[in-house]
Amino acid sequence: MFLKRKLTVMATVALLSSSLLAGCSSGGSGSTGGGAADAATVLENKNARAAIAMAIDKQGLCDVILNNGSMPMDRWTPYKLAFDDGKDYADLTEGMGYSYNEEKAKESWTKAKEEVGFDTVTMDLLTYDHDLGKRMAEFVQSELGDLEGLTISITNLPFEQKLDRETKGDFDLSFAGWGADYPDPLTFLATMETGNQYAKQVGYDNPEFNKLITEAKKLPTTEAYAKYAEAEKLMLEEAFLAPMYQKAGVYLEREYVSGIVNNSWGADYTYTYADVDKPEKVLNLSTVSDIPTLDLSKATDLASFQVVNTVMEGLTRIDGDGKVQPGVADSWETSEDGLTWTFKLRKNSTWSNGTPVTAKDFEYSWKRTLNPETAAEYAYIMVDIEGAADAAKNGVDGVGVKAVDDYTLEVKLTRPIAYFAELMSFQPFFPQNQAFVESCGEAYGTAADKQLYNGPFVLSSWKMEDQFAMTKNDSYWDAANVKLKTINHKVVKDTGADVNLYEDKQIDRVILSSDYVDKYKNDKNLKTREVASINMLQVNGGNRK
């Protein structure tokens, strides 16, 4: 249970205090005579990366810093995400990856020093600017201080600035997290294919890994899962990613709040069905991050996807039981070979400017994402659409998405995808209105009035790094079943301040960690949730620009 702790409070204080001395050792009996090295050179070495992965006590991180039910994780794909006839894919990856082992970490580090020829190195750890991000970074700084000659500095940045640094490869080590986009191992593994999100950021380029993934995608589920597991083992051994824990959540929620859906993939929450047992029908929430962007083709992060999921809608949507339901499409059919999907759009779905949502909006949106001029990091998620893999070379005209008429969308795939209907509920597949996008130019998606909305709510105000609010979209096709009138979000980066807002009844839900979990362990409003999300260290072993 989330209240279990392996370390005492006194041990924790000592552990974090030791971060002041982290990396002070140099020379001595472990000297190679090589002097100081730069981080980029050291992180190109596999033993150095492996040492970092093994040097961190993940159980201690979960028990002491998080204390919220999160579990140590050595593997990249989480538990309870993907199943084959009731069998969890994660069972195939048991024992993979690097577990905490201080002795082996030191051995690998010594080998790295000999192979590279150095005594000391300083690495910067990039993390979030909220209090939990800072405490996790200090914990890791302390743990890595046991590797002789390694000094860890910490850089705390707002979420958007951190993303920008990661995208440019401007980091040594970086805390990050990845949540499932759809219920299949590929949602994690694809991020490490050459040129895709994390592979690009850390400089991972392994043709054998790519080959295994390509082969797996052509196989039936059982055989595919076995080959995916083989690829995952290969990738983990190279330690460009060091998984830390599978995320869980503990939170307080007022008794008058109901209907918030905790999603298994995509955005964390769905508010379409939410309600408050109060006359004003206003839900007040907090968030640790501002919205990085509302440009659907350029969004890559959970904060953006969460807002988009609330104010927009795709061809399908997911209900409170995790089942696919009609969204903008009120029906669809699949060809016998599973390669052609035909979606029939409802005629009462409209944009917030009053114009109808049409099949052309979907065709334009997907092709805009695939257009190399857009430079969309999430373009890879569309790779199984006919012509998408070659769009950068051949253009988007040959991509297999076509508006047959205003309310019929045809999609041609290169392989059958059992979860394609679920995938259509994911935000990068949402529609975009071409005329509006082009009228906004570079400002598209940067302010509340620089986006059109077709979902249950519209973004009515947005004050950067402070607050944003969403109000009910009366033009939404299913507005009769949307109960909330307003959802307010306050940007709060300190857990203590967040808890105070909850206690003062200014917000209706608060996420807890560490000592706050113990403080409220007997509160009747305490709730928990499991998440198919992995938090890890990105280890930049080859992306220096």
Secondary structure by P-SEA (a helix, b strand, c coil): ccccccccaaaaaaaaaacccccccccccccccccccccccccccaaaaaaaaaacaaaaaaaccccccbbbbccccccccccccccccccccccccccccaaaaaaaaaaaaaaacccbbbbbbbbbccaaaaaaaaaaaaaacccccbbbbbbbbcaaaaaaaaaaccccbbbbccccccccccccccccccccccccccccccaaaaaaaaaaaaccaaaaaaaaaaaaaaaaaacccccccccccccccccccccccccccccccccccccccccccccccccccccccccccccccaaaaaaaaaccccccccccccbbbbcccccccccccccbbbbbbbccccccccccccaaaaaaaaaaaacccccccccccccccccccccccccccccccccccccbbbbbbcccccaaaaaaaccccccccaaaaaaacccccccccccccccccccccccccccccccccccccccccccccbbbbbbbccaaaaaaaaaaccccbbbbcaaaaaaacccccbbbbbbcbbbbbbccccccc
